[in-house]
Amino acid sequence: MPLHLFAMLACVAVVCCAGHFATAASAAPLELTIAPNGADTNPGTREQPLATLEAARDALRVLKQKGSLPPGGAVVALAAGDYHIQKSFTLTKEDSGTAAAPIVYQAAPGAIVRLLGGVVISDFGPVTDNAVRDRLDPAVRDKVVQCDLTRAGVHDIGELKSRGFGRPPQAAHLELFHDGRPMQLARWPNEGFAQIAGVPGKTNNDDHDGKLGDLKDGFIVSDAQLKKWKSPADIWIYGYWAWDWAATYERMESYDAATGIVKTAPPHGQYGFRTKQRIVFLNVLEELDQPGEYYADRASGLLYFYPPAPLKSMTKPESAVSTLAEPMISLRDVSFVTFRGPGLSLEYTRGHGLVITGGESCTIEDVNLRNIGSWGVRIEDGKQHRVHGCDVSQTGDGGVLARGGDRKTLTPGGHRIEDCRFTNNGRWSKCYVPAVQIGGVGQVLAHCEISQHPHAGVLYSGNEHTIEYNRIHHTCLETGDVGAIYIGRDWTMRGNRVQHNYFHDITGPGLHGAQAVYLDDQSSGSTMTGNIFVRVQRAVFIGGGRDNLVENNLFVDCPEGVAMDGRGLDSKPVWKNQTRLDLKMKLDEMNPDQPPYSTRYPQLATLKQYFADDAEGKGVPPEGNVAQRNLFVGVGKPLHCYWHATSDMLNAKDNTIARTPAEAGFENTTDPAMADYRLRPDAPALQAGFKPTPLATIGPRPQGKRNRD
C-alpha cells in the first residue's frame, strides 16, 4: 500500500478538529478533498487535497478492504476549478456505498467545478497558407483565424462517422465550442436545406405509393455551388433521404460536375433517395463563410474558425475542443453512489457524459451536462437510479436514457427522472435521440421541461411508465410524422400513463407534421389524462391502436384534438405484414394467455379472434379507445376518425366543445399571454365532470421542493 494511503487511513481513526474526517463512531461522513492544485501523494484533507478522482476512489477502496465505511458513508468534495478527464472515470461494484453509508462525489459548497472532456485553446492567429486562403471566400479570408491543435495538446483530431437513424450511438468528431456554445461545422447551405433534384437510374416502390432511387446510384444536385469545392475528401452530407423522420450523416464519395450526381460511401443512407428531400453538406472548407463556423484539417492538424466576433482576447470568451471519446464517468454494477452539484458540470466531450450499467440507487443530482458529443446520461438496467434537478443541454444525441425492469415478469426498474431541464438535445443525430428515453418497466419522468428539440422530446417503450407534470414545447422542430411524446408498434406495451403534462407550440414539417402524443403503429393500452394541449398541430394521435383512454384533457387552439385511424385494417402489404407478422410476433413473445399479462391486461385476449383461420386478411380494428370528459376550445377537428376508422369505433362521451375561451368559461379571456386556463365555477365542462389540472403544478419544482427521498 502506498505510504500516503497509510497516512490517510490513520487520519480516519482520529477526530480532526477542523472537521476534515470523522471518527468511526460518528454519523458524519468521511470527507476527502480533491483540488486542481492537489497531489495524489497527499492525504486528501482540505489543506492537502488529492488531485484526481481516481486517487479518491482508490483511497476509499483501501478503506473498505480494511473494514468498512463510517456509518455516514463518504463524501469526495471537489474544490473549485477545472478537472481535465483524459480517460473515463470508472467505478465498479467494489466502489459501491450502502443505503446507510452512501458515497457522494460533489462540488464543494459554493464551488464551481467543471469536469472537461476537452482542451481549452487560445493560440489563434491569421491564416497564412495561401492555398487555404485561396479556397476561402475573399470577403472572409482576413476574418478567419487558425489554431495549431497539435501545439495545443490535441493529438487525436478524430473523424466524422456515419450516425443517425438506425445507427448505433457514436462518439462525435472533434467539436469546437466558443463562449459556452457549440460552433457550426462549415456547411452549405448556411440556412435551411438544399434538395435532392432527382435520382439517376431505376427507382423502387417505397410501399407507400412513392418512388425511391437506389442508394448505390446516388442522387442529383442541380446547384452549381458544388463545382466550387476543390475536393470531396472528408465532406459529409446530412440528409432526410427518404422520410422526414429518418436522417443520417454519410460521407460524400464523389461528385460529377457534368451530371450533378453525388454518390455517398457505404452504408449510403436509409431506405433510398427521394426527389425533393432535404440535405446539407458539411465539413466544406470553401463554405467557411459565416460567423461561428469552423473546419478542422485532419492532415495538418489546423483548426480554422470564423469567430462570432473578433478575438481581441481569449481570456473571455473561452474556446475549447472536445477530445474524450469514452464516457466521462462510468458506473458498472455500482450501488448507492451520488454525483451532486450545484456547481458541478460535465462539458466538452465527444462521447457520453455519464453511463450507469446495472447496480442500484445511484443518483445524479443538480449536475449541469452540456456541450456533450453523444448522450448526457445513459442508465442501462439496474434499479431505482435517479436523475434529479439536472440541466442537460447541447447534447449531440439524446439527453437521458433510462431502461430497466423485466417485461416478461413486469418487474419494475423504478428509475426516476425529475425536475430536470432539457434544451437543444439531438444536435447531431436528431431523429430518435430524444431529450428523455425510457424503456422496460416502471420508470418515472416527472416535473421536467423539454424544449428546442428537432424530433421527439420523449420516447417510451415497455410497460407501466408514468410521464407526468412535464412542460414540453417547441419540439419536433425539424422532423415530420413525429410526436413530442412517442411510442409505437406493440400491442403488449401497456399500462403507461401520460398525465398532467403541458404541451404547447408544437408543429412539424411535411405531410403528417407533429403530434403531442403519438401512439404510432397500433400502440395500445396507454392512458392520457389531465393534460393541457395548446397550439399543437395534432394533440393526441391513436395510430390504429386499441384500449387507449383519452380523458379529462384540455385542448386549446389545436387544428386537431384527438385523431384515430384504422391502419390495422388496411390490406396493403406494408400494413398487413405489420399486423400479422411484426405485431403478432411481439404479442406471442409476451405469452398473453399466461400471467402476468393475462391478468394485468385481459384485453389482449380479444386479439385472438383476428388471427383465427376464418379471420385471415380481415385485419385488426382500433377497438376499445375512449375519449371522455375532455374540453376542446377553438379546436378545428375535436374528434377526427379516418383511414378505415369511423366515428362509431371511438367511444366519445361527455366531451365539451367550445368555439372561444369565453364560451368555454375561462376566467381570463382577454390576454392569451397571461392565460392559466382556470375555469369559472359555472363553466359547462365542469358540469360535465371535467377536472382541471392547475398549470402551476407542472414543470420543474423550486429547488427546495424536489423529491429527494
Salt bridges, closest charged atoms under 4 A:
GLU31 OE2 - ARG46 NE 2.91
GLU47 OE1 - HIS20 NE2 2.73
ASP58 OD1 - ARG57 NE 3.02
ASP58 OD1 - ARG61 NH1 3.83
ASP82 OD2 - ARG114 NH2 2.84
GLU94 OE2 - ARG61 NE 3.62
ASP95 OD1 - ARG61 NE 2.64
ASP142 OD1 - ARG133 NH2 2.99
ASP148 OD2 - ARG151 NE 3.74
ASP156 OD2 - ARG350 NH1 3.93
GLU175 OE1 - ARG427 NH1 2.77
ASP206 OD2 - ARG274 NH1 2.98
ASP209 OD2 - LYS572 NZ 2.83
ASP234 OD2 - ARG298 NH1 3.45
ASP244 OD1 - ARG278 NH2 3.23
GLU250 OE2 - ARG167 NH2 2.59
GLU286 OE2 - ARG135 NE 2.83
GLU318 OE2 - ARG114 NH2 2.90
GLU347 OE1 - ARG114 NH1 3.98
GLU347 OE2 - ARG370 NH2 2.92
GLU365 OE1 - ARG340 NE 2.96
GLU365 OE2 - ARG708 NE 3.28
ASP366 OD1 - ARG706 NH1 2.73
ASP366 OD2 - ARG708 NH2 2.87
GLU380 OE2 - ARG378 NH2 2.95
GLU380 OE2 - ARG403 NH2 2.76
ASP397 OD1 - ARG163 NH2 3.04
GLU418 OE1 - HIS388 NE2 2.54
GLU418 OE2 - ARG416 NH2 2.80
ASP419 OD2 - ARG701 NH2 2.79
GLU449 OE1 - ARG421 NH1 2.62
GLU449 OE2 - ARG471 NH1 3.64
GLU449 OE2 - HIS473 NE2 2.81
GLU464 OE2 - ARG600 NH1 2.79
GLU478 OE1 - LYS430 NZ 3.90
ASP505 OD2 - HIS504 ND1 2.65
ASP505 OD1 - ARG535 NE 2.76
ASP520 OD1 - ARG567 NH1 2.89
ASP521 OD2 - ARG489 NH2 2.64
ASP521 OD1 - ARG567 NH1 2.72
ASP547 OD2 - ARG494 NH1 2.91
GLU551 OE2 - ARG629 NH2 2.33
GLU560 OE1 - ARG538 NE 3.12
GLU560 OE1 - HIS640 ND1 3.16
ASP565 OD2 - ARG567 NH2 2.70
ASP570 OD2 - HIS644 NE2 3.02
ASP582 OD2 - ARG489 NH1 3.91
ASP582 OD1 - LYS586 NZ 3.55
ASP588 OD2 - LYS584 NZ 2.89
ASP593 OD1 - LYS608 NZ 3.48
GLU616 OE2 - ARG580 NE 3.45
GLU623 OE1 - ARG546 NH2 3.06
GLU663 OE1 - ARG659 NE 2.97
GLU667 OE1 - ARG678 NE 3.76
ASP676 OD2 - ARG678 NE 2.70
ASP682 OD1 - ARG680 NE 3.11
